[in-house]
């Protein structure tokens, strides 16, 4: 019990900055998320960063920003933060389950995120770590921006020589270069998120942080029109405008961005922008959760060692560690569940679920598979073995002979043959490496106008790259 009010029910996740718990607020009779500082009470630096989280988030009030309710100290002096508990999924989890989203949904979610950023910017706050893991979609279809733990007040947004912070795959060029960071950096990150929602991977994926940052500064992503031929040109133009290298070339502000994206979403059929179906619909093999009749928390399975927790499970949307990140937690609940009306906390007999903390400083984001191919003529091959994928790749490339420069076509077919050979030899890891290399070569060729692009080829390469 904290402050004679918050009863800790079960841990949802932990990181370098603290532990996050599902808790019961006995004063208001509701569930909340409580983040308890992990450092000792005497660690003034950690405590100050923790207070910064609370003060930054508390000044923001908006329907698309997860709320901070309270801040206090436990009996031993450790600070704690009380936050809104959001029932739903992060966009990162949705992407992991589906690979990509329909353009109508991407536009609608992007508009909601932009409205949240507009509210933050109006309050003088730059988020600086906008990414799918920090965008939660509640069960009623409302997107919530979370984790203002490394946010920076715009009046203090100066180049002070401190290390760049955020997540590499969503880092604006000026942020990577440690130049002054303002609201335009959040717009760039939102562009990266929208690109990923449509393409199935960020504009510049990879494990090499320095390489990813270099590409943000010096390279341009593969054109979305060659990847998502179904997306409206206005949406594609908006995403690429957000990804402009020069902050001055991006849309004027988050308000303009929200207006553009909302206009695109309005063009779609009404049912297309409604709440996404449950993640379980796209992953039928995942276990369901049964809710006990007495209202106590449902039982949970631990994922196998090294695996991502299966959906839908109770997860902590914890983004804690070193940079003082705000960890707002959310619950993934299967089936119908009504709000608790009893003022006493629900029983807790379940084992805690695990959660993956996101990096508080620049961290890589690997290529996500499967990659999108919304065109109805292209069949998804996610369940096929690498040998079948390699054969399909050779055939798909053969159909591209007329759209590629001759030297590019010869090189692509040679690489495809090498991939097939490695697969036949059982060296799927090396085959995956070669697939990633070919995918990058073709993306570069498409960017330089040497190939018009083909979603089936890129999909097969993404699946082969993930097979190792």
C-alpha positions as CSV (number, residue, x, y, z in Angstrom):
1,X,0.0,0.0,0.0
2,X,1.4,3.4,-1.0
3,X,0.2,6.6,0.6
4,X,-2.6,4.7,2.3
5,X,-4.3,4.7,-1.0
6,X,-2.7,2.7,-3.8
7,X,-2.7,-1.1,-3.3
8,X,-0.1,-2.8,-5.5
9,X,-1.7,-5.9,-7.1
10,X,0.9,-7.3,-9.5
11,X,4.1,-6.2,-11.3
12,X,3.7,-5.6,-15.0
13,X,7.3,-4.8,-15.9
14,X,10.5,-3.3,-14.8
15,X,13.5,-1.5,-16.1
16,X,16.5,0.6,-15.1
17,X,14.4,3.4,-13.7
18,X,11.7,1.4,-11.8
19,X,9.0,-1.2,-11.5
20,X,5.5,-0.7,-12.8
21,X,2.6,-2.3,-11.1
22,X,-1.1,-2.7,-11.7
23,X,-2.6,-1.1,-8.7
24,X,-6.0,-0.2,-7.1
25,X,-6.8,3.3,-6.1
26,X,-9.0,2.8,-3.0
27,X,-9.9,6.5,-2.8
28,X,-11.6,6.6,-6.3
29,X,-12.3,2.9,-6.7
30,X,-10.4,2.3,-10.0
31,X,-7.4,0.5,-11.4
32,X,-4.3,2.5,-12.2
33,X,-0.7,2.0,-13.2
34,X,1.9,2.8,-10.5
35,X,5.6,3.3,-11.4
36,X,7.9,2.9,-8.4
37,X,11.5,4.3,-8.7
38,X,14.0,1.4,-8.5
39,X,16.9,3.5,-7.3
40,X,17.6,4.1,-3.7
41,X,15.9,7.1,-2.0
42,X,19.3,8.8,-1.7
43,X,19.9,8.8,-5.5
44,X,19.1,12.4,-6.2
45,X,19.9,12.2,-9.9
46,X,17.4,9.4,-10.5
47,X,14.8,11.1,-8.3
48,X,15.2,14.3,-10.2
49,X,14.7,12.6,-13.5
50,X,11.6,10.8,-12.1
51,X,10.2,14.1,-10.9
52,X,10.8,15.5,-14.4
53,X,8.6,12.7,-15.9
54,X,5.8,13.6,-13.5
55,X,6.0,17.4,-14.1
56,X,6.3,17.1,-17.8
57,X,3.4,14.7,-18.3
58,X,1.1,16.4,-15.7
59,X,1.1,19.7,-17.7
60,X,-0.4,17.9,-20.7
61,X,-4.1,17.3,-20.8
62,X,-5.6,15.8,-24.0
63,X,-7.8,12.9,-25.0
64,X,-4.9,11.4,-27.0
65,X,-2.3,11.7,-24.2
66,X,-2.3,9.1,-21.3
67,X,-3.0,10.9,-18.1
68,X,-0.8,11.2,-15.0
69,X,-2.9,11.2,-11.9
70,X,-0.5,11.6,-8.9
71,X,3.0,11.7,-7.6
72,X,4.3,10.9,-4.1
73,X,6.8,9.1,-2.0
74,X,6.6,5.6,-0.4
75,X,7.3,5.1,3.2
76,X,11.0,4.5,2.5
77,X,11.3,7.8,0.5
78,X,11.1,6.2,-2.9
79,X,9.1,8.3,-5.4
80,X,6.2,6.8,-7.3
81,X,4.1,8.0,-10.2
82,X,0.4,7.1,-10.7
83,X,-0.8,6.9,-14.3
84,X,-3.7,6.0,-16.4
85,X,-4.0,2.3,-17.2
86,X,-4.9,1.9,-20.9
87,X,-6.5,-1.3,-22.0
88,X,-5.5,-2.0,-25.5
89,X,-2.4,-2.6,-27.7
90,X,0.6,-0.6,-28.7
91,X,1.1,0.0,-32.4
92,X,4.3,-2.0,-32.1
93,X,2.3,-5.0,-31.0
94,X,-0.2,-4.5,-33.9
95,X,2.6,-4.3,-36.4
96,X,4.3,-7.5,-34.9
97,X,1.0,-9.3,-35.3
98,X,-0.1,-8.0,-38.8
99,X,3.0,-6.7,-40.5
100,X,1.3,-3.5,-41.8
101,X,-2.0,-1.7,-41.5
102,X,-4.6,-0.6,-44.0
103,X,-4.0,2.9,-45.3
104,X,-7.3,4.1,-43.9
105,X,-6.4,2.9,-40.4
106,X,-2.9,4.4,-40.7
107,X,-4.3,7.8,-41.6
108,X,-6.8,7.8,-38.8
109,X,-4.2,6.7,-36.2
110,X,-1.7,9.2,-37.5
111,X,-4.2,12.0,-37.2
112,X,-4.9,11.1,-33.6
113,X,-1.2,11.0,-32.8
114,X,-0.7,14.4,-34.5
115,X,-3.5,15.9,-32.4
116,X,-1.7,14.7,-29.2
117,X,1.6,16.2,-30.4
118,X,-0.1,19.5,-31.2
119,X,-1.3,19.7,-27.6
120,X,2.1,18.9,-26.3
121,X,3.8,21.4,-28.6
122,X,1.3,24.1,-27.6
123,X,2.3,23.4,-23.9
124,X,6.0,23.9,-24.9
125,X,6.9,20.2,-24.8
126,X,8.7,18.2,-27.4
127,X,8.3,14.4,-27.0
128,X,11.6,13.3,-28.7
129,X,10.8,9.6,-28.7
130,X,7.7,9.1,-30.9
131,X,7.6,5.5,-32.0
132,X,5.0,2.6,-32.3
133,X,5.8,1.3,-28.8
134,X,4.8,4.7,-27.3
135,X,1.5,4.9,-29.2
136,X,-1.2,2.8,-27.5
137,X,-4.5,2.0,-29.1
138,X,-7.2,1.5,-26.5
139,X,-10.0,-1.1,-26.9
140,X,-12.4,1.7,-27.9
141,X,-10.2,2.9,-30.8
142,X,-8.7,5.9,-29.1
143,X,-4.9,6.4,-29.6
144,X,-2.9,7.5,-26.6
145,X,0.6,9.0,-26.8
146,X,2.7,7.9,-23.8
147,X,6.2,8.2,-22.4
148,X,7.2,11.9,-22.1
149,X,10.1,10.8,-19.9
150,X,12.8,12.2,-22.3
151,X,10.6,15.1,-23.4
152,X,12.3,18.5,-23.6
153,X,10.7,21.9,-23.0
154,X,11.0,24.0,-26.2
155,X,12.5,26.9,-24.3
156,X,15.4,24.7,-23.4
157,X,15.7,22.9,-26.7
158,X,19.3,23.9,-27.4
159,X,22.3,22.0,-28.6
160,X,24.1,21.3,-25.4
161,X,26.4,18.6,-26.6
162,X,24.5,15.9,-24.7
163,X,24.1,12.5,-26.4
164,X,21.3,12.1,-28.8
165,X,18.3,10.4,-27.2
166,X,15.3,8.5,-28.6
167,X,15.2,5.5,-30.8
168,X,17.4,5.3,-33.8
169,X,14.8,4.2,-36.4
170,X,12.6,7.3,-35.6
171,X,15.3,9.9,-35.0
172,X,15.1,13.2,-37.0
173,X,18.3,14.3,-38.8
174,X,18.8,17.3,-36.6
175,X,18.4,15.2,-33.5
176,X,21.0,12.7,-34.8
177,X,23.4,15.6,-35.4
178,X,22.7,17.0,-31.9
179,X,21.4,20.2,-33.4
180,X,18.6,22.2,-31.6
181,X,15.5,20.0,-31.5
182,X,12.0,21.4,-31.8
183,X,8.5,20.2,-32.6
184,X,9.6,19.4,-36.2
185,X,11.6,16.5,-34.8
186,X,8.4,14.9,-33.5
187,X,6.8,15.4,-36.9
188,X,9.7,13.6,-38.5
189,X,9.3,10.7,-36.0
190,X,5.6,10.6,-36.8
191,X,6.4,10.3,-40.5
192,X,8.7,7.3,-39.6
193,X,5.8,5.7,-37.7
194,X,3.3,6.3,-40.6
195,X,5.9,4.9,-43.1
196,X,6.2,1.8,-40.9
197,X,2.4,1.4,-40.6
198,X,2.2,1.4,-44.4
199,X,5.4,-0.4,-45.4
200,X,5.8,-2.8,-42.5
201,X,9.2,-1.5,-41.5
202,X,10.7,1.9,-40.7
203,X,12.2,4.0,-43.4
204,X,15.7,3.0,-42.4
205,X,15.7,-0.3,-40.4
206,X,18.8,-2.0,-39.1
207,X,20.8,-3.0,-36.0
208,X,23.7,-0.6,-36.6
209,X,22.7,2.5,-34.8
210,X,25.4,4.7,-36.4
211,X,24.4,3.4,-39.8
212,X,20.7,4.1,-39.2
213,X,21.5,7.6,-38.0
214,X,23.7,8.2,-41.1
215,X,20.9,7.2,-43.4
216,X,18.4,9.6,-41.6
217,X,20.8,12.4,-42.3
218,X,22.0,11.6,-45.8
219,X,19.6,9.2,-47.6
220,X,16.0,9.2,-48.6
221,X,13.6,6.2,-48.0
222,X,12.2,4.1,-50.8
223,X,9.1,5.8,-52.3
224,X,6.0,4.6,-50.6
225,X,4.1,4.7,-53.9
226,X,6.2,1.7,-55.1
227,X,5.3,-0.2,-51.9
228,X,1.7,0.7,-51.2
229,X,0.1,1.2,-54.6
230,X,-3.3,1.2,-52.9
231,X,-2.6,4.3,-50.7
232,X,-4.0,7.7,-51.9
233,X,-1.3,10.0,-53.3
234,X,-2.2,12.7,-50.8
235,X,-1.3,10.3,-47.9
236,X,1.9,9.3,-49.5
237,X,2.9,12.9,-50.1
238,X,2.1,13.8,-46.5
239,X,4.3,11.0,-45.2
240,X,7.2,11.9,-47.4
241,X,6.8,15.6,-46.5
242,X,7.1,14.7,-42.8
243,X,10.3,12.9,-43.6
244,X,12.0,16.0,-45.2
245,X,15.6,16.3,-44.1
246,X,15.3,20.0,-43.5
247,X,12.9,20.8,-40.6
248,X,11.6,23.9,-42.5
249,X,10.5,21.7,-45.4
250,X,8.1,19.6,-43.2
251,X,4.5,20.5,-42.6
252,X,4.0,23.7,-40.7
253,X,3.0,22.1,-37.4
254,X,1.2,19.1,-35.9
255,X,-2.1,20.9,-36.3
256,X,-1.6,21.0,-40.1
257,X,-0.4,17.4,-40.1
258,X,-3.5,16.3,-38.1
259,X,-5.8,18.2,-40.5
260,X,-4.1,16.6,-43.6
261,X,-4.3,13.1,-42.2
262,X,-7.9,13.5,-41.0
263,X,-8.8,14.6,-44.5
264,X,-7.3,11.4,-46.0
265,X,-9.1,9.3,-43.4
266,X,-12.4,11.0,-44.2
267,X,-12.1,9.9,-47.8
268,X,-12.2,6.2,-46.7
269,X,-15.4,4.2,-46.1
270,X,-16.6,4.8,-42.6
271,X,-16.1,1.2,-41.5
272,X,-12.4,1.3,-42.6
273,X,-11.3,3.7,-39.9
274,X,-13.2,2.2,-37.1
275,X,-11.5,0.3,-34.3
276,X,-9.0,-2.3,-35.4
277,X,-10.2,-5.9,-34.9
278,X,-8.6,-7.7,-31.9
279,X,-5.1,-8.8,-32.5
280,X,-6.1,-12.4,-31.9
281,X,-8.2,-12.3,-35.2
282,X,-4.9,-12.0,-37.1
283,X,-3.1,-14.6,-35.0
284,X,-5.6,-17.3,-34.3
285,X,-3.0,-19.6,-32.7
286,X,-2.5,-17.2,-29.8
287,X,-4.1,-18.2,-26.5
288,X,-7.2,-16.4,-25.3
289,X,-7.7,-15.1,-21.8
290,X,-10.7,-16.1,-19.8
291,X,-12.0,-13.7,-17.2
292,X,-13.1,-15.3,-13.9
293,X,-16.7,-14.7,-12.9
294,X,-15.6,-13.2,-9.6
295,X,-13.8,-10.4,-11.4
296,X,-10.3,-11.4,-10.3
297,X,-7.5,-10.9,-12.8
298,X,-7.3,-13.6,-15.5
299,X,-4.6,-16.2,-15.4
300,X,-1.6,-15.6,-17.6
301,X,1.0,-17.8,-19.2
302,X,4.6,-16.8,-19.3
303,X,6.0,-16.7,-22.9
304,X,8.8,-19.1,-23.6
305,X,12.3,-17.8,-22.8
306,X,13.5,-15.3,-25.3
307,X,10.1,-14.9,-27.0
308,X,8.0,-11.9,-27.2
309,X,4.9,-12.1,-24.9
310,X,2.0,-13.6,-26.8
311,X,-1.1,-11.5,-27.5
312,X,-3.5,-10.9,-26.0
313,X,-1.8,-10.9,-22.6
314,X,-1.6,-8.4,-19.8
315,X,1.4,-6.4,-20.7
316,X,3.1,-3.4,-19.1
317,X,3.6,-0.7,-21.7
318,X,6.8,0.1,-19.8
319,X,9.3,2.3,-21.4
320,X,11.5,2.8,-18.4
321,X,15.3,3.1,-18.0
322,X,18.2,5.4,-17.9
323,X,16.8,8.5,-19.7
324,X,14.0,9.0,-17.2
325,X,11.3,7.6,-19.5
326,X,7.6,7.9,-18.5
327,X,6.2,4.4,-18.3
328,X,2.5,4.3,-18.9
329,X,1.1,0.8,-18.8
330,X,-1.7,-0.8,-20.7
331,X,-3.6,-4.0,-20.4
332,X,-4.4,-6.3,-23.3
333,X,-7.6,-8.0,-22.2
334,X,-9.4,-10.7,-24.2
335,X,-13.2,-10.9,-24.2
336,X,-15.7,-8.6,-22.5
337,X,-14.8,-7.1,-19.1
338,X,-16.8,-4.5,-17.2
339,X,-15.3,-1.9,-14.9
340,X,-14.9,-2.9,-11.3
341,X,-17.5,-1.3,-9.1
342,X,-16.3,-2.7,-5.8
343,X,-14.1,-0.2,-3.8
344,X,-11.8,-3.1,-2.7
345,X,-9.0,-4.1,-4.9
346,X,-9.5,-7.2,-7.1
347,X,-7.8,-10.4,-6.0
348,X,-4.4,-11.1,-7.5
349,X,-3.5,-14.7,-7.9
350,X,-1.9,-14.5,-11.4
351,X,1.7,-14.7,-12.1
352,X,3.1,-11.4,-13.4
353,X,3.4,-10.9,-17.1
354,X,6.7,-9.9,-18.6
355,X,7.2,-6.8,-20.7
356,X,10.0,-5.6,-23.0
357,X,11.3,-2.2,-22.0
358,X,12.1,0.1,-24.9
359,X,15.5,1.8,-25.0
360,X,15.9,5.1,-23.3
361,X,18.7,6.1,-25.5
362,X,19.2,5.5,-29.2
363,X,18.3,1.9,-29.9
364,X,18.0,0.1,-33.2
365,X,14.8,-1.3,-34.6
366,X,15.2,-4.5,-36.7
367,X,13.4,-5.1,-39.9
368,X,9.9,-6.2,-39.2
369,X,8.4,-9.1,-41.1
370,X,6.1,-9.7,-42.8
371,X,6.2,-6.7,-45.1
372,X,3.0,-5.4,-46.6
373,X,1.6,-6.2,-49.9
374,X,-2.0,-5.1,-50.0
375,X,-2.5,-5.6,-53.7
376,X,-5.1,-8.4,-54.1
377,X,-3.1,-10.1,-56.8
378,X,-0.2,-10.8,-54.4
379,X,-0.5,-13.7,-52.0
380,X,1.1,-13.6,-48.6
381,X,3.6,-16.4,-48.1
382,X,4.4,-16.1,-44.4
383,X,3.7,-19.7,-43.7
384,X,5.9,-21.1,-46.5
385,X,9.3,-22.6,-45.9
386,X,12.5,-20.8,-47.1
387,X,12.9,-23.1,-50.1
388,X,9.4,-22.2,-51.4
389,X,10.1,-18.5,-50.9
390,X,13.4,-18.7,-52.7
391,X,11.7,-20.4,-55.7
392,X,9.0,-17.7,-55.7
393,X,11.6,-15.0,-55.6
394,X,13.4,-16.2,-58.7
395,X,10.0,-16.3,-60.5
396,X,9.0,-12.9,-59.3
397,X,12.3,-11.4,-60.4
398,X,12.0,-13.0,-63.8
399,X,8.8,-11.0,-64.2
400,X,10.7,-7.8,-63.5
401,X,13.2,-8.2,-66.4
402,X,11.5,-5.5,-68.4
403,X,11.4,-3.0,-65.5
404,X,15.0,-3.3,-64.4
405,X,18.2,-2.0,-65.9
406,X,20.0,-5.1,-67.5
407,X,22.9,-5.0,-65.1
408,X,20.6,-4.7,-62.1
409,X,18.5,-7.6,-63.3
410,X,21.5,-9.9,-63.8
411,X,22.8,-9.0,-60.4
412,X,19.4,-9.6,-58.7
413,X,19.0,-13.0,-60.3
414,X,22.6,-13.9,-59.3
415,X,21.8,-12.9,-55.7
416,X,18.6,-14.9,-55.9
417,X,20.4,-18.0,-57.0
418,X,22.9,-17.6,-54.1
419,X,20.0,-17.3,-51.7
420,X,18.4,-20.4,-53.1
421,X,21.7,-22.3,-52.9
422,X,22.2,-21.4,-49.2
423,X,18.6,-22.5,-48.5
424,X,19.2,-25.8,-50.1
425,X,22.4,-26.2,-48.1
426,X,20.4,-25.6,-44.9
427,X,22.3,-22.3,-44.2
428,X,19.2,-20.2,-43.6
429,X,21.1,-17.6,-41.6
430,X,23.4,-16.9,-44.6
431,X,20.4,-17.0,-46.9
432,X,18.7,-14.4,-44.7
433,X,21.8,-12.1,-44.8
434,X,21.9,-12.3,-48.6
435,X,18.2,-11.6,-48.8
436,X,18.7,-8.4,-46.7
437,X,21.6,-7.4,-48.9
438,X,19.5,-7.8,-52.1
439,X,16.5,-6.0,-50.5
440,X,18.7,-3.0,-49.8
441,X,20.2,-3.0,-53.3
442,X,16.8,-3.1,-54.9
443,X,15.5,-0.4,-52.5
444,X,18.4,1.8,-53.5
445,X,17.9,1.1,-57.2
446,X,14.2,2.0,-56.8
447,X,15.2,5.3,-55.1
448,X,17.6,6.1,-58.0
449,X,15.0,5.3,-60.6
450,X,16.7,2.2,-61.9
451,X,13.7,0.0,-61.1
452,X,10.0,0.8,-60.8
453,X,9.6,-1.5,-57.8
454,X,7.4,-4.5,-57.1
455,X,5.7,-5.3,-53.8
456,X,5.8,-9.1,-54.3
457,X,9.6,-9.1,-54.7
458,X,10.1,-7.0,-51.6
459,X,7.6,-9.1,-49.6
460,X,9.4,-12.3,-50.5
461,X,12.8,-10.7,-49.6
462,X,11.4,-9.5,-46.3
463,X,10.1,-13.0,-45.5
464,X,13.4,-14.6,-46.5
465,X,15.3,-12.1,-44.4
466,X,13.2,-13.0,-41.4
467,X,13.6,-16.8,-41.9
468,X,17.1,-16.8,-40.6
